[in-house]
Amino acid sequence: MAQILILVGTESGNAQMVADALKPVLESGGHAIAVTDKAASADDLGAHDVLLVVCATHGSGDIPTNIQPLAETL
């Protein structure tokens, strides 16, 4: 099955709760899941078959600080 990386962008923890809820659902389908709120490198992305981004907004639709490098890269 797939190697899935879930990147979490969160300020208050709500997106983390969503990612944590997704993990066992995907694992039950036989997938290997990694969940992180750390900045991911190109090597991290290349080591996985699927990238899921779970990201909240805050303020006036701003993205969380920890996910800004990925957003700028994309």
Backbone torsions as a table, in degrees:
resi	resn	phi	psi	omega
1	MET	NA	-171.8	-172.3
2	ALA	-85.8	147.3	168.9
3	GLN	-91.5	115.0	-173.9
4	ILE	-116.1	130.0	174.7
5	LEU	-107.5	123.4	175.0
6	ILE	-105.1	113.1	176.0
7	LEU	-95.3	132.1	-175.4
8	VAL	-112.4	127.4	171.8
9	GLY	-110.8	112.8	-174.3
10	THR	-148.5	149.0	172.4
11	GLU	-111.7	-41.0	-174.9
12	SER	-107.1	-7.5	178.2
13	GLY	103.1	-6.4	-178.4
14	ASN	-66.0	-42.8	178.3
15	ALA	-65.3	-33.7	176.9
16	GLN	-62.9	-39.6	177.9
17	MET	-62.8	-39.1	178.2
18	VAL	-64.9	-45.9	179.3
19	ALA	-61.8	-42.0	179.2
20	ASP	-64.8	-31.5	177.2
21	ALA	-75.1	-32.9	178.4
22	LEU	-68.8	-35.8	-173.2
23	LYS	-53.7	-54.4	-178.2
24	PRO	-66.7	-28.8	177.7
25	VAL	-64.9	-46.3	179.4
26	LEU	-69.3	-37.9	177.4
27	GLU	-63.0	-34.3	179.8
28	SER	-66.2	-19.3	175.2
29	GLY	-88.8	5.2	176.7
30	GLY	91.0	8.8	-178.5
31	HIS	-87.9	151.0	174.5
32	ALA	-94.4	124.4	-171.6
33	ILE	-118.4	134.3	169.8
34	ALA	-122.1	131.7	178.5
35	VAL	-118.5	130.6	179.0
36	THR	-149.2	150.8	172.3
37	ASP	-110.8	11.6	178.4
38	LYS	-87.8	155.1	177.3
39	ALA	-61.6	135.3	-178.7
40	ALA	-101.5	138.6	177.0
41	SER	-91.1	171.3	176.0
42	ALA	-59.9	-36.1	177.7
43	ASP	-63.9	-40.8	177.7
44	ASP	-60.4	-44.7	-178.4
45	LEU	-66.8	-40.1	-178.6
46	GLY	-69.5	-19.3	-178.6
47	ALA	-83.1	-1.0	-177.3
48	HIS	-124.2	152.1	177.9
49	ASP	-80.6	-32.0	-174.0
50	VAL	-134.7	138.6	173.4
51	LEU	-116.7	122.0	172.3
52	LEU	-111.3	132.5	176.6
53	VAL	-112.6	120.2	175.8
54	VAL	-110.2	111.4	-170.9
55	CYS	-136.6	130.8	174.0
56	ALA	-92.2	174.5	169.1
57	THR	-125.1	164.1	176.5
58	HIS	-145.5	168.2	-179.3
59	GLY	61.0	-123.6	-179.2
60	SER	-100.8	44.4	-179.9
61	GLY	88.7	17.0	178.8
62	ASP	-71.7	148.0	176.5
63	ILE	-88.0	152.3	179.8
64	PRO	-60.5	148.7	-177.5
65	THR	-55.7	-41.4	-174.1
66	ASN	-68.8	-18.5	-177.6
67	ILE	-103.1	-4.0	-178.4
68	GLN	-58.7	-41.9	178.4
69	PRO	-58.5	-40.1	178.3
70	LEU	-65.7	-44.5	-179.9
71	ALA	-60.7	-40.6	179.2
72	GLU	-67.4	-36.2	178.1
73	THR	-67.0	-41.3	-179.7
74	LEU	-71.1	NA	NA
